[in-house]
Amino acid sequence: MRIFLAPMEGVIDHHFRTIYGDIGGVDICVSEFLRVNDLPISQKTLLRDCPELSRSGLSTTPNGTPVRVQLLGSNPETLAESAAMAAALGASAIDLNFGCPAKTVNNSKGGAVLLKNPALIGDIVSSVRKAVPSQTPVTAKIRLGFEERNLYLDNANAIAEAGANELCVHARSKADGYKPPAYWQCIAEIVDAISIPVVANGEIWNIKDWQQCKAESACSDFMLGRGLVACPDLALQIKAHNNKIDYQPLGWNDILNLLNRFYYDTKEAYPSRFLGNRVKQWLFYLQMHYPEATPFFEKIKRYKQAHEFEAVLGTDLSA
Ligand SMILES: Cc1cc2nc3c(=O)[nH]c(=O)nc-3n(C[C@H](O)[C@H](O)[C@H](O)COP(=O)(O)O)c2cc1C
């Protein structure tokens, strides 16, 4: 069983991927999407948004977890050129995003809106597959449809026939947004229809959800997004359960140490007016799993100054 850390634009940046690589349980990370329009993406943007590419061409987090480069767009040529550049820089795989629900993205014909057009999805995958060396996997991520949950078998078939090496399915339509439930049974239909590996995604918040997703989707690989942000060792918990190994989940003090690390890791990376925003964002998700996170979030939510954060998070533990 492989567990993927889902791409989450504005949330899971390289700092986060590094921390999750170190926590463990995650086998593969995917970068936030990089938008490709009528010009191929520049090397500078690739290295800025996926700095793991500069790690001696290995494209891994410091602990060695592979990071895939995710591209989003609708132009097969510029996507192919961008993918070739990412592959030349050492991307562990190229992932194509066909699921983003954002209006701005969909209005420029990228993301989930492409789900209405399986032929174009096939063209994109095929162009990208041809442009990158055969040893670099090309993977795709879809939702079950745009307005309706339909065409997912056509899209999955188009992707597989175009030569993709793997498909991840977020088991909701664009119109479903992020609202529960996730329709894991539809993933099982896809597993049945295509012969490349299928990764199940959507609404896995705990071991029970994972068990149900596994049973309904017929998948043995899983991608976790918000559930893993809310519960940083969920991948370890699931694997321990799967392997019948005793495991002591992270307690609130462990989480405080992770928040301390995240604060100091990101402190210099964003303009000072955004100081601590990433920590607040993480705490927002952590509240879903740790009751202690709520009073902590309430306490720091209006903090703007370094001395305020540092008084509650302590000094840099890694220094
Ligand atoms: C804030 C946010 C940003 C996201 N950004 C991306 C992205 O860049 N690329 C992508 O393929 N999916 C993106 N997604 C979708 C997630 O990867 C995932 O498919 C979705 O959250 C469902 O999984 P979950 O229920 O485990 O969170 C994003 C989701 C959220 C909530």
The ligand as an SDF file (V2000), in Angstrom:
LIG
                    3D

 31 33  0  0  0  0  0  0  0  0999 V2000
   -6.8750   24.1860   -0.2020 C   0  0  0  0  0  0  0  0  0  0  0  0
   -6.8330   23.0940   -1.2290 C   0  0  0  0  0  0  0  0  0  0  0  0
   -5.9680   23.1890   -2.2930 C   0  0  0  0  0  0  0  0  0  0  0  0
   -5.9170   22.1770   -3.2700 C   0  0  0  0  0  0  0  0  0  0  0  0
   -4.9970   22.2620   -4.2880 N   0  0  0  0  0  0  0  0  0  0  0  0
   -4.8960   21.2530   -5.2030 C   0  0  0  0  0  0  0  0  0  0  0  0
   -3.8910   21.2540   -6.2190 C   0  0  0  0  0  0  0  0  0  0  0  0
   -3.0510   22.1540   -6.3080 O   0  0  0  0  0  0  0  0  0  0  0  0
   -3.8830   20.2130   -7.1000 N   0  0  0  0  0  0  0  0  0  0  0  0
   -4.7820   19.1770   -7.0240 C   0  0  0  0  0  0  0  0  0  0  0  0
   -4.7270   18.2480   -7.8510 O   0  0  0  0  0  0  0  0  0  0  0  0
   -5.7080   19.1380   -6.0500 N   0  0  0  0  0  0  0  0  0  0  0  0
   -5.7850   20.1250   -5.1480 C   0  0  0  0  0  0  0  0  0  0  0  0
   -6.7000   20.0520   -4.1320 N   0  0  0  0  0  0  0  0  0  0  0  0
   -7.5270   18.8300   -3.9920 C   0  0  0  0  0  0  0  0  0  0  0  0
   -6.8280   17.8180   -3.0830 C   0  0  0  0  0  0  0  0  0  0  0  0
   -5.6240   17.3650   -3.6530 O   0  0  0  0  0  0  0  0  0  0  0  0
   -7.7320   16.6070   -2.8200 C   0  0  0  0  0  0  0  0  0  0  0  0
   -8.0530   16.0350   -4.0640 O   0  0  0  0  0  0  0  0  0  0  0  0
   -9.0260   17.0020   -2.1090 C   0  0  0  0  0  0  0  0  0  0  0  0
   -8.7740   17.8570   -1.0100 O   0  0  0  0  0  0  0  0  0  0  0  0
   -9.7780   15.7510   -1.6350 C   0  0  0  0  0  0  0  0  0  0  0  0
   -8.9980   15.0300   -0.7160 O   0  0  0  0  0  0  0  0  0  0  0  0
   -9.2710   15.1290    0.8740 P   0  0  0  0  0  0  0  0  0  0  0  0
  -10.7470   14.9100    1.0810 O   0  0  0  0  0  0  0  0  0  0  0  0
   -8.3860   14.0450    1.4500 O   0  0  0  0  0  0  0  0  0  0  0  0
   -8.8580   16.5160    1.3050 O   0  0  0  0  0  0  0  0  0  0  0  0
   -6.7710   21.0480   -3.1640 C   0  0  0  0  0  0  0  0  0  0  0  0
   -7.6500   20.9610   -2.0780 C   0  0  0  0  0  0  0  0  0  0  0  0
   -7.7020   21.9490   -1.1190 C   0  0  0  0  0  0  0  0  0  0  0  0
   -8.6540   21.8110    0.0530 C   0  0  0  0  0  0  0  0  0  0  0  0
  1  2  1  0
  2  3  1  0
  2 30  2  0
  3  4  2  0
  4  5  1  0
  4 28  1  0
  5  6  2  0
  6  7  1  0
  6 13  1  0
  7  8  2  0
  7  9  1  0
  9 10  1  0
 10 11  2  0
 10 12  1  0
 12 13  2  0
 13 14  1  0
 14 15  1  0
 14 28  1  0
 15 16  1  0
 16 17  1  0
 16 18  1  0
 18 19  1  0
 18 20  1  0
 20 21  1  0
 20 22  1  0
 22 23  1  0
 23 24  1  0
 24 25  2  0
 24 26  1  0
 24 27  1  0
 28 29  2  0
 29 30  1  0
 30 31  1  0
M  END
$$$$
